[in-house]
Amino acid sequence: MKKTEIIKKNYEFKYFFKKGTYISGNFLEIFIFQKENVKNRIGIVVSKKVGKSVVRNKIKRYVRAAYTDIEEYVDKPSNILIIWKKKSSVENANYYNIKEDLINIFNKAGIMNK
């Protein structure tokens, strides 16, 4: 299993918004910025408009868990910024839907081997 670093700095988030490639799915929007890193880096963003902190943290846990299951199939080192769509319903947010959405988006981006 690879070790993924977490993106926490505000200037890094802003840089990925400017320079990253945008790909959208059913629940998630992703900005991917490929760089010759040794490790993958991931950042997860859930807006306050989605719900209270309990709901936002639950979504972040689902996304993090889904990513760790898929992480071994990601072959290109990338900086990945995952954003929860504000208009997506939180009631449909479960681990399996998020994992399926991540797989579809990573396949569109071409960073995942099958």
MIROMI-180986 format. One record per residue: x, y, z of N, C-alpha, C in turn; residue in one letter; residue number from 1. Coordinates in nm, 3 decimals, padded with zeros to 5 digits. Layout:
% residues N
site nxx X | nyy Y | nzz Z | caxx X | cayy Y | cazz Z | cxx X | cyy Y | czz Z | nunu A | volum NUM
...
//
This chain:
% residues 114
site nxx 00.083 | nyy -00.118 | nzz 00.000 | caxx 00.000 | cayy 00.000 | cazz 00.000 | cxx 00.088 | cyy 00.124 | czz 00.000 | nunu M | volum 1
site nxx 00.053 | nyy 00.220 | nzz -00.080 | caxx 00.125 | cayy 00.345 | cazz -00.088 | cxx 00.089 | cyy 00.433 | czz 00.029 | nunu K | volum 2
site nxx 00.176 | nyy 00.526 | nzz 00.058 | caxx 00.147 | cayy 00.624 | cazz 00.160 | cxx 00.112 | cyy 00.755 | czz 00.093 | nunu K | volum 3
site nxx -00.004 | nyy 00.807 | nzz 00.120 | caxx -00.050 | cayy 00.931 | cazz 00.059 | cxx -00.038 | cyy 01.043 | czz 00.161 | nunu T | volum 4
site nxx 00.017 | nyy 01.154 | nzz 00.116 | caxx 00.026 | cayy 01.271 | cazz 00.201 | cxx -00.102 | cyy 01.352 | czz 00.188 | nunu E | volum 5
site nxx -00.137 | nyy 01.422 | nzz 00.294 | caxx -00.257 | cayy 01.504 | cazz 00.296 | cxx -00.219 | cyy 01.649 | czz 00.264 | nunu I | volum 6
site nxx -00.296 | nyy 01.712 | nzz 00.177 | caxx -00.276 | cayy 01.853 | cazz 00.145 | cxx -00.356 | cyy 01.935 | czz 00.246 | nunu I | volum 7
site nxx -00.288 | nyy 02.026 | nzz 00.315 | caxx -00.355 | cayy 02.105 | cazz 00.418 | cxx -00.340 | cyy 02.256 | czz 00.401 | nunu K | volum 8
site nxx -00.240 | nyy 02.298 | nzz 00.327 | caxx -00.212 | cayy 02.441 | cazz 00.315 | cxx -00.304 | cyy 02.509 | czz 00.214 | nunu K | volum 9
site nxx -00.346 | nyy 02.629 | nzz 00.249 | caxx -00.438 | cayy 02.704 | cazz 00.165 | cxx -00.376 | cyy 02.740 | czz 00.030 | nunu N | volum 10
site nxx -00.249 | nyy 02.776 | nzz 00.028 | caxx -00.186 | cayy 02.813 | cazz -00.098 | cxx -00.175 | cyy 02.693 | czz -00.192 | nunu Y | volum 11
site nxx -00.164 | nyy 02.571 | nzz -00.138 | caxx -00.161 | cayy 02.452 | cazz -00.223 | cxx -00.298 | cyy 02.429 | czz -00.288 | nunu E | volum 12
site nxx -00.404 | nyy 02.447 | nzz -00.211 | caxx -00.538 | cayy 02.433 | cazz -00.266 | cxx -00.561 | cyy 02.532 | czz -00.379 | nunu F | volum 13
site nxx -00.522 | nyy 02.657 | nzz -00.358 | caxx -00.540 | cayy 02.760 | cazz -00.461 | cxx -00.459 | cyy 02.727 | czz -00.586 | nunu K | volum 14
site nxx -00.340 | nyy 02.673 | nzz -00.569 | caxx -00.256 | cayy 02.638 | cazz -00.683 | cxx -00.322 | cyy 02.528 | czz -00.766 | nunu Y | volum 15
site nxx -00.382 | nyy 02.429 | nzz -00.701 | caxx -00.447 | cayy 02.320 | cazz -00.774 | cxx -00.573 | cyy 02.367 | czz -00.845 | nunu F | volum 16
site nxx -00.643 | nyy 02.463 | nzz -00.786 | caxx -00.759 | cayy 02.520 | cazz -00.855 | cxx -00.716 | cyy 02.588 | czz -00.985 | nunu F | volum 17
site nxx -00.601 | nyy 02.655 | nzz -00.983 | caxx -00.555 | cayy 02.726 | cazz -01.102 | cxx -00.494 | cyy 02.633 | czz -01.206 | nunu K | volum 18
site nxx -00.409 | nyy 02.541 | nzz -01.163 | caxx -00.329 | cayy 02.462 | cazz -01.256 | cxx -00.383 | cyy 02.321 | czz -01.282 | nunu K | volum 19
site nxx -00.476 | nyy 02.276 | nzz -01.201 | caxx -00.521 | cayy 02.138 | cazz -01.212 | cxx -00.619 | cyy 02.114 | czz -01.327 | nunu G | volum 20
site nxx -00.628 | nyy 01.988 | nzz -01.367 | caxx -00.725 | cayy 01.945 | cazz -01.468 | cxx -00.855 | cyy 01.910 | czz -01.397 | nunu T | volum 21
site nxx -00.965 | nyy 01.965 | nzz -01.444 | caxx -01.096 | cayy 01.946 | cazz -01.380 | cxx -01.170 | cyy 01.828 | czz -01.443 | nunu Y | volum 22
site nxx -01.219 | nyy 01.739 | nzz -01.355 | caxx -01.302 | cayy 01.627 | cazz -01.399 | cxx -01.418 | cyy 01.616 | czz -01.301 | nunu I | volum 23
site nxx -01.538 | nyy 01.594 | nzz -01.354 | caxx -01.657 | cayy 01.590 | cazz -01.270 | cxx -01.723 | cyy 01.453 | czz -01.276 | nunu S | volum 24
site nxx -01.783 | nyy 01.415 | nzz -01.164 | caxx -01.859 | cayy 01.291 | cazz -01.156 | cxx -01.998 | cyy 01.319 | czz -01.101 | nunu G | volum 25
site nxx -02.064 | nyy 01.217 | nzz -01.050 | caxx -02.198 | cayy 01.235 | cazz -00.995 | cxx -02.198 | cyy 01.310 | czz -00.862 | nunu N | volum 26
site nxx -02.108 | nyy 01.272 | nzz -00.772 | caxx -02.101 | cayy 01.332 | cazz -00.640 | cxx -01.980 | cyy 01.422 | czz -00.621 | nunu F | volum 27
site nxx -01.874 | nyy 01.395 | nzz -00.697 | caxx -01.745 | cayy 01.458 | cazz -00.671 | cxx -01.697 | cyy 01.537 | czz -00.792 | nunu L | volum 28
site nxx -01.619 | nyy 01.640 | nzz -00.762 | caxx -01.544 | cayy 01.714 | cazz -00.862 | cxx -01.397 | cyy 01.698 | czz -00.824 | nunu E | volum 29
site nxx -01.312 | nyy 01.677 | nzz -00.922 | caxx -01.172 | cayy 01.651 | cazz -00.891 | cxx -01.083 | cyy 01.741 | czz -00.976 | nunu I | volum 30
site nxx -00.981 | nyy 01.797 | nzz -00.912 | caxx -00.874 | cayy 01.867 | cazz -00.980 | cxx -00.750 | cyy 01.780 | czz -00.965 | nunu F | volum 31
site nxx -00.690 | nyy 01.742 | nzz -01.079 | caxx -00.571 | cayy 01.658 | cazz -01.077 | cxx -00.455 | cyy 01.737 | czz -01.136 | nunu I | volum 32
site nxx -00.347 | nyy 01.739 | nzz -01.062 | caxx -00.226 | cayy 01.805 | cazz -01.107 | cxx -00.114 | cyy 01.703 | czz -01.099 | nunu F | volum 33
site nxx -00.069 | nyy 01.657 | nzz -01.215 | caxx 00.033 | cayy 01.554 | cazz -01.217 | cxx 00.171 | cyy 01.616 | czz -01.212 | nunu Q | volum 34
site nxx 00.251 | nyy 01.560 | nzz -01.125 | caxx 00.386 | cayy 01.610 | cazz -01.105 | cxx 00.474 | cyy 01.490 | czz -01.072 | nunu K | volum 35
site nxx 00.600 | nyy 01.503 | nzz -01.096 | caxx 00.691 | cayy 01.392 | cazz -01.068 | cxx 00.721 | cyy 01.387 | czz -00.918 | nunu E | volum 36
site nxx 00.625 | nyy 01.340 | nzz -00.843 | caxx 00.643 | cayy 01.323 | cazz -00.699 | cxx 00.674 | cyy 01.177 | czz -00.670 | nunu N | volum 37
site nxx 00.727 | nyy 01.154 | nzz -00.554 | caxx 00.748 | cayy 01.017 | cazz -00.510 | cxx 00.616 | cyy 00.961 | czz -00.458 | nunu V | volum 38
site nxx 00.535 | nyy 01.046 | nzz -00.400 | caxx 00.410 | cayy 01.003 | cazz -00.337 | cxx 00.291 | cyy 01.076 | czz -00.398 | nunu K | volum 39
site nxx 00.175 | nyy 01.014 | nzz -00.381 | caxx 00.050 | cayy 01.082 | cazz -00.414 | cxx 00.016 | cyy 01.177 | czz -00.302 | nunu N | volum 40
site nxx -00.052 | nyy 01.286 | nzz -00.337 | caxx -00.100 | cayy 01.381 | cazz -00.237 | cxx -00.247 | cyy 01.403 | czz -00.262 | nunu R | volum 41
site nxx -00.324 | nyy 01.411 | nzz -00.154 | caxx -00.469 | cayy 01.423 | cazz -00.168 | cxx -00.521 | cyy 01.531 | czz -00.073 | nunu I | volum 42
site nxx -00.620 | nyy 01.606 | nzz -00.121 | caxx -00.690 | cayy 01.704 | cazz -00.041 | cxx -00.839 | cyy 01.684 | czz -00.059 | nunu G | volum 43
site nxx -00.916 | nyy 01.694 | nzz 00.048 | caxx -01.060 | cayy 01.672 | cazz 00.042 | cxx -01.129 | cyy 01.799 | czz 00.091 | nunu I | volum 44
site nxx -01.226 | nyy 01.847 | nzz 00.012 | caxx -01.297 | cayy 01.971 | cazz 00.045 | cxx -01.447 | cyy 01.942 | czz 00.046 | nunu V | volum 45
site nxx -01.512 | nyy 01.979 | nzz 00.156 | caxx -01.657 | cayy 01.973 | cazz 00.166 | cxx -01.703 | cyy 02.108 | czz 00.219 | nunu V | volum 46
site nxx -01.789 | nyy 02.176 | nzz 00.144 | caxx -01.833 | cayy 02.310 | cazz 00.179 | cxx -01.926 | cyy 02.310 | czz 00.300 | nunu S | volum 47
site nxx -01.930 | nyy 02.422 | nzz 00.369 | caxx -02.021 | cayy 02.437 | cazz 00.483 | cxx -02.166 | cyy 02.437 | czz 00.440 | nunu K | volum 48
site nxx -02.191 | nyy 02.463 | nzz 00.312 | caxx -02.327 | cayy 02.464 | cazz 00.262 | cxx -02.387 | cyy 02.325 | czz 00.252 | nunu K | volum 49
site nxx -02.302 | nyy 02.222 | nzz 00.259 | caxx -02.349 | cayy 02.084 | cazz 00.251 | cxx -02.423 | cyy 02.044 | czz 00.378 | nunu V | volum 50
site nxx -02.373 | nyy 02.087 | nzz 00.492 | caxx -02.438 | cayy 02.053 | cazz 00.617 | cxx -02.350 | cyy 02.089 | czz 00.735 | nunu G | volum 51
site nxx -02.391 | nyy 02.042 | nzz 00.850 | caxx -02.314 | cayy 02.069 | cazz 00.971 | cxx -02.188 | cyy 01.984 | czz 00.973 | nunu K | volum 52
site nxx -02.105 | nyy 02.005 | nzz 01.074 | caxx -01.974 | cayy 01.941 | cazz 01.077 | cxx -01.981 | cyy 01.789 | czz 01.082 | nunu S | volum 53
site nxx -02.084 | nyy 01.735 | nzz 01.144 | caxx -02.099 | cayy 01.590 | cazz 01.151 | cxx -02.117 | cyy 01.532 | czz 01.011 | nunu V | volum 54
site nxx -02.199 | nyy 01.596 | nzz 00.932 | caxx -02.225 | cayy 01.550 | cazz 00.795 | cxx -02.101 | cyy 01.566 | czz 00.709 | nunu V | volum 55
site nxx -02.034 | nyy 01.681 | nzz 00.720 | caxx -01.914 | cayy 01.705 | cazz 00.640 | cxx -01.804 | cyy 01.606 | czz 00.673 | nunu R | volum 56
site nxx -01.782 | nyy 01.580 | nzz 00.800 | caxx -01.678 | cayy 01.485 | cazz 00.840 | cxx -01.713 | cyy 01.342 | czz 00.799 | nunu N | volum 57
site nxx -01.840 | nyy 01.309 | nzz 00.800 | caxx -01.882 | cayy 01.176 | cazz 00.754 | cxx -01.850 | cyy 01.157 | czz 00.606 | nunu K | volum 58
site nxx -01.877 | nyy 01.259 | nzz 00.525 | caxx -01.846 | cayy 01.253 | cazz 00.383 | cxx -01.695 | cyy 01.242 | czz 00.362 | nunu I | volum 59
site nxx -01.618 | nyy 01.319 | nzz 00.438 | caxx -01.472 | cayy 01.312 | cazz 00.426 | cxx -01.420 | cyy 01.172 | czz 00.462 | nunu K | volum 60
site nxx -01.477 | nyy 01.111 | nzz 00.564 | caxx -01.436 | cayy 00.974 | cazz 00.601 | cxx -01.467 | cyy 00.876 | czz 00.490 | nunu R | volum 61
site nxx -01.584 | nyy 00.889 | nzz 00.428 | caxx -01.620 | cayy 00.801 | cazz 00.317 | cxx -01.523 | cyy 00.818 | czz 00.199 | nunu Y | volum 62
site nxx -01.492 | nyy 00.943 | nzz 00.166 | caxx -01.402 | cayy 00.970 | cazz 00.054 | cxx -01.263 | cyy 00.915 | czz 00.085 | nunu V | volum 63
site nxx -01.214 | nyy 00.938 | nzz 00.206 | caxx -01.081 | cayy 00.889 | cazz 00.244 | cxx -01.075 | cyy 00.737 | czz 00.240 | nunu R | volum 64
site nxx -01.179 | nyy 00.670 | nzz 00.289 | caxx -01.182 | cayy 00.524 | cazz 00.288 | cxx -01.189 | cyy 00.469 | czz 00.147 | nunu A | volum 65
site nxx -01.269 | nyy 00.532 | nzz 00.062 | caxx -01.280 | cayy 00.487 | cazz -00.077 | cxx -01.147 | cyy 00.507 | czz -00.149 | nunu A | volum 66
site nxx -01.080 | nyy 00.618 | nzz -00.122 | caxx -00.952 | cayy 00.643 | cazz -00.187 | cxx -00.846 | cyy 00.542 | czz -00.143 | nunu Y | volum 67
site nxx -00.841 | nyy 00.508 | nzz -00.017 | caxx -00.741 | cayy 00.413 | cazz 00.029 | cxx -00.761 | cyy 00.275 | czz -00.032 | nunu T | volum 68
site nxx -00.886 | nyy 00.238 | nzz -00.061 | caxx -00.911 | cayy 00.110 | cazz -00.130 | cxx -00.865 | cyy 00.113 | czz -00.275 | nunu D | volum 69
site nxx -00.876 | nyy 00.229 | nzz -00.340 | caxx -00.841 | cayy 00.242 | cazz -00.480 | cxx -00.693 | cyy 00.279 | czz -00.498 | nunu I | volum 70
site nxx -00.630 | nyy 00.326 | nzz -00.394 | caxx -00.496 | cayy 00.385 | cazz -00.403 | cxx -00.393 | cyy 00.294 | czz -00.469 | nunu E | volum 71
site nxx -00.399 | nyy 00.168 | nzz -00.448 | caxx -00.299 | cayy 00.077 | cazz -00.505 | cxx -00.310 | cyy 00.065 | czz -00.657 | nunu E | volum 72
site nxx -00.424 | nyy 00.103 | nzz -00.713 | caxx -00.444 | cayy 00.097 | cazz -00.858 | cxx -00.410 | cyy 00.228 | czz -00.928 | nunu Y | volum 73
site nxx -00.382 | nyy 00.332 | nzz -00.853 | caxx -00.342 | cayy 00.461 | cazz -00.911 | cxx -00.194 | cyy 00.450 | czz -00.944 | nunu V | volum 74
site nxx -00.161 | nyy 00.453 | nzz -01.074 | caxx -00.024 | cayy 00.427 | cazz -01.113 | cxx 00.061 | cyy 00.551 | czz -01.136 | nunu D | volum 75
site nxx 00.001 | nyy 00.664 | nzz -01.166 | caxx 00.077 | cayy 00.786 | cazz -01.188 | cxx 00.075 | cyy 00.871 | czz -01.062 | nunu K | volum 76
site nxx 00.191 | nyy 00.916 | nzz -01.015 | caxx 00.191 | cayy 01.002 | cazz -00.896 | cxx 00.124 | cyy 01.136 | czz -00.928 | nunu P | volum 77
site nxx 00.026 | nyy 01.172 | nzz -00.850 | caxx -00.053 | cayy 01.291 | cazz -00.878 | cxx -00.089 | cyy 01.364 | czz -00.749 | nunu S | volum 78
site nxx -00.117 | nyy 01.491 | nzz -00.765 | caxx -00.179 | cayy 01.569 | cazz -00.659 | cxx -00.327 | cyy 01.574 | czz -00.692 | nunu N | volum 79
site nxx -00.410 | nyy 01.527 | nzz -00.599 | caxx -00.552 | cayy 01.513 | cazz -00.626 | cxx -00.629 | cyy 01.596 | czz -00.524 | nunu I | volum 80
site nxx -00.716 | nyy 01.682 | nzz -00.575 | caxx -00.804 | cayy 01.763 | cazz -00.491 | cxx -00.946 | cyy 01.718 | czz -00.516 | nunu L | volum 81
site nxx -01.009 | nyy 01.660 | nzz -00.415 | caxx -01.144 | cayy 01.605 | cazz -00.427 | cxx -01.242 | cyy 01.700 | czz -00.359 | nunu I | volum 82
site nxx -01.344 | nyy 01.741 | nzz -00.434 | caxx -01.443 | cayy 01.836 | cazz -00.384 | cxx -01.581 | cyy 01.772 | czz -00.393 | nunu I | volum 83
site nxx -01.655 | nyy 01.777 | nzz -00.285 | caxx -01.793 | cayy 01.727 | cazz -00.284 | cxx -01.881 | cyy 01.833 | czz -00.349 | nunu W | volum 84
site nxx -01.965 | nyy 01.791 | nzz -00.444 | caxx -02.056 | cayy 01.884 | cazz -00.510 | cxx -02.162 | cyy 01.932 | czz -00.411 | nunu K | volum 85
site nxx -02.184 | nyy 02.060 | nzz -00.410 | caxx -02.282 | cayy 02.119 | cazz -00.317 | cxx -02.423 | cyy 02.074 | czz -00.348 | nunu K | volum 86
site nxx -02.452 | nyy 02.049 | nzz -00.476 | caxx -02.587 | cayy 02.014 | cazz -00.515 | cxx -02.616 | cyy 01.865 | czz -00.504 | nunu K | volum 87
site nxx -02.515 | nyy 01.785 | nzz -00.471 | caxx -02.538 | cayy 01.642 | cazz -00.453 | cxx -02.607 | cyy 01.618 | czz -00.320 | nunu S | volum 88
site nxx -02.700 | nyy 01.526 | nzz -00.320 | caxx -02.774 | cayy 01.501 | cazz -00.196 | cxx -02.689 | cyy 01.417 | czz -00.101 | nunu S | volum 89
site nxx -02.692 | nyy 01.455 | nzz 00.023 | caxx -02.615 | cayy 01.387 | cazz 00.126 | cxx -02.681 | cyy 01.254 | czz 00.161 | nunu V | volum 90
site nxx -02.809 | nyy 01.240 | nzz 00.138 | caxx -02.880 | cayy 01.116 | cazz 00.169 | cxx -02.829 | cyy 01.000 | czz 00.084 | nunu E | volum 91
site nxx -02.785 | nyy 01.029 | nzz -00.038 | caxx -02.733 | cayy 00.925 | cazz -00.127 | cxx -02.584 | cyy 00.900 | czz -00.106 | nunu N | volum 92
site nxx -02.525 | nyy 00.971 | nzz -00.013 | caxx -02.381 | cayy 00.958 | cazz 00.010 | cxx -02.354 | cyy 00.836 | czz 00.096 | nunu A | volum 93
site nxx -02.303 | nyy 00.732 | nzz 00.032 | caxx -02.253 | cayy 00.618 | cazz 00.107 | cxx -02.121 | cyy 00.575 | czz 00.045 | nunu N | volum 94
site nxx -02.054 | nyy 00.485 | nzz 00.113 | caxx -01.921 | cayy 00.443 | cazz 00.073 | cxx -01.918 | cyy 00.387 | czz -00.069 | nunu Y | volum 95
site nxx -02.014 | nyy 00.306 | nzz -00.103 | caxx -02.013 | cayy 00.237 | cazz -00.233 | cxx -02.036 | cyy 00.334 | czz -00.349 | nunu Y | volum 96
site nxx -02.127 | nyy 00.428 | nzz -00.332 | caxx -02.150 | cayy 00.528 | cazz -00.437 | cxx -02.029 | cyy 00.617 | czz -00.458 | nunu N | volum 97
site nxx -01.965 | nyy 00.656 | nzz -00.350 | caxx -01.847 | cayy 00.742 | cazz -00.360 | cxx -01.731 | cyy 00.666 | czz -00.423 | nunu I | volum 98
site nxx -01.713 | nyy 00.540 | nzz -00.386 | caxx -01.605 | cayy 00.460 | cazz -00.444 | cxx -01.625 | cyy 00.441 | czz -00.593 | nunu K | volum 99
site nxx -01.748 | nyy 00.413 | nzz -00.634 | caxx -01.780 | cayy 00.397 | cazz -00.776 | cxx -01.753 | cyy 00.527 | czz -00.853 | nunu E | volum 100
site nxx -01.791 | nyy 00.639 | nzz -00.794 | caxx -01.769 | cayy 00.768 | cazz -00.857 | cxx -01.619 | cyy 00.799 | czz -00.870 | nunu D | volum 101
site nxx -01.541 | nyy 00.767 | nzz -00.767 | caxx -01.396 | cayy 00.788 | cazz -00.774 | cxx -01.332 | cyy 00.702 | czz -00.883 | nunu L | volum 102
site nxx -01.374 | nyy 00.577 | nzz -00.892 | caxx -01.320 | cayy 00.488 | cazz -00.996 | cxx -01.351 | cyy 00.543 | czz -01.135 | nunu I | volum 103
site nxx -01.474 | nyy 00.588 | nzz -01.157 | caxx -01.511 | cayy 00.644 | cazz -01.287 | cxx -01.430 | cyy 00.769 | czz -01.320 | nunu N | volum 104
site nxx -01.411 | nyy 00.855 | nzz -01.224 | caxx -01.336 | cayy 00.979 | cazz -01.247 | cxx -01.189 | cyy 00.949 | czz -01.273 | nunu I | volum 105
site nxx -01.130 | nyy 00.858 | nzz -01.196 | caxx -00.989 | cayy 00.824 | cazz -01.217 | cxx -00.968 | cyy 00.757 | czz -01.352 | nunu F | volum 106
site nxx -01.065 | nyy 00.679 | nzz -01.398 | caxx -01.055 | cayy 00.620 | cazz -01.531 | cxx -01.063 | cyy 00.727 | czz -01.639 | nunu N | volum 107
site nxx -01.150 | nyy 00.827 | nzz -01.620 | caxx -01.158 | cayy 00.938 | cazz -01.715 | cxx -01.026 | cyy 01.014 | czz -01.721 | nunu K | volum 108
site nxx -00.963 | nyy 01.030 | nzz -01.605 | caxx -00.838 | cayy 01.105 | cazz -01.599 | cxx -00.720 | cyy 01.025 | czz -01.653 | nunu A | volum 109
site nxx -00.733 | nyy 00.894 | nzz -01.657 | caxx -00.625 | cayy 00.811 | cazz -01.708 | cxx -00.514 | cyy 00.786 | czz -01.610 | nunu G | volum 110
site nxx -00.541 | nyy 00.800 | nzz -01.480 | caxx -00.436 | cayy 00.777 | cazz -01.380 | cxx -00.452 | cyy 00.643 | czz -01.312 | nunu I | volum 111
site nxx -00.551 | nyy 00.566 | nzz -01.353 | caxx -00.578 | cayy 00.439 | cazz -01.286 | cxx -00.561 | cyy 00.325 | czz -01.383 | nunu M | volum 112
site nxx -00.487 | nyy 00.223 | nzz -01.341 | caxx -00.477 | cayy 00.104 | cazz -01.425 | cxx -00.582 | cyy 00.004 | czz -01.380 | nunu N | volum 113
site nxx -00.622 | nyy -00.084 | nzz -01.469 | caxx -00.733 | cayy -00.173 | cazz -01.438 | cxx -00.687 | cyy -00.307 | czz -01.388 | nunu K | volum 114
//
